[in-house]
């Protein structure tokens, strides 16, 4: 077989391997790593790197590590001065001919017809005849002595295949962002219908926004109780003093504000013309894009409705006795009944037990299926609790996914048996989530952990449920789906 035929087979084999890699891999890191492996089978390649132009930051991003930007501080570390605007690509074309080739790309690449070695090739990634990125090939040896004209053409075809894959990957990522946004909007709307407690609402909103704007840290501030300033309510700490300073300047009439470099965005939460607080998006690297700003504006408007509604009903709910979601006693009513039952047990010398129940891995349910399904799980568990208790037992939703139960006239052995029966009833139940997910016969399996404690005359009312809560902690640390008595 002649050398030209052998070379043609090698070139076709390279292209076939590249096509296979691009078909089987979807994550940017996997794509780049596998392409490196394929090229190393055929040529002495040191490294393949892919950079995509980010119009938002006006510079290049490492495709395999999308958070890394090639900026002014790093451009000297990359041969060929990659930081040059991609609009100049057309001034630097490959000059090919049958006798050989030379590369005139960026200033540091040398002519292949001279005695100087060449170990780098840059291929443009093209979209509608416009460059949007670079494929950079670093070779271990002088490529002018290795690559043939036809092999070089094969590399050009490969760059076209890779370019299409990257475009599809970027499009898929953007589509997923759109899906996540609409899911977040639906979830916040659902919270409006079912939740009234800010302590529960704010972390849910924070997690949804944080997951959606994943390249930025998200903070939520609310007006403090005396209306003199702002208090960080999610997450627990903010170390950037600039954020605190900017937040203090917003008013109910403020629109969203961006810092000069575009890396911090402040989005007011306003309800009925009153300033409720704000959502802050902060990054040391990324600017907020126009689309992210639009999404954040919509998310904060929806969140404002939820928070305002919670504030409006706060006083009413202070006097209410039932939890809006589950229909069980709310936390305030639990504390009233706790004091009453402890006083009765102490006065009459009758036994009294408390149980604290927590849904195992509840955060995974919210993360996997959404908060709408999480609410469905809580409602169904409340139904099981009601079904398994006596008429005079007192069940309450203590907060989030935790429930508190008082068992009057009950000794610890009986309470332990009730807890085991309740735990088993939850374990064997299949919670139907068909309506929430819009699927066909969808269900989830859930388990709970329970702590049990019997009151003694030396205990305060707070001791009763705190010791039951300590037993709950033991149940969770020993593997969950268990009942533990306080020791």
Buried (B, 14 or more C-beta within 10 A) or exposed (E): EEEEEEBBEBBEBBBEBBBEBBEEBEEBEEBBBBBBEBBBEBBEBBEBBBBBBBEBBEBBBBBBEBEBBBEEEBBEEBBBEBBBEBEEBEEBEBEBEEEBBBBBBBEEBBEBEEEEEBBBBBBBBBBEEEBBBBBBBBBEBBBBEEBBBBBBBBBEEBBEBBBEBBBEBBEEEEEEBEEBBEBBBBBBEBBBEBBBBBEBBBBBBBBBBBEBBEBBBBBBBBBEEEEEEBEBBBBEEBEBEEBBEBBEEBEEEBEBBBBEEBBBBBBBBBBEEEBBBBBBBBBEEBBBBEEBBEBBBBBBBBBBBBBBBBBEBEEEBEEBBBBBBBEBBBBBBBBEBBBBBBEEBBEEEBBBBBBBBBBBBBEEBBEEBBBBBBBBBBBBBBBBBBEBBEEEBBBBBBBBBBBBBBBBBBEBEBBBEBBBEBBBBBEEBEBEBEEBBEEEEBEBEBBBBBBBBBBEEEBEBEBBBBBBBBBBBBBBEEEBBBBBBBE
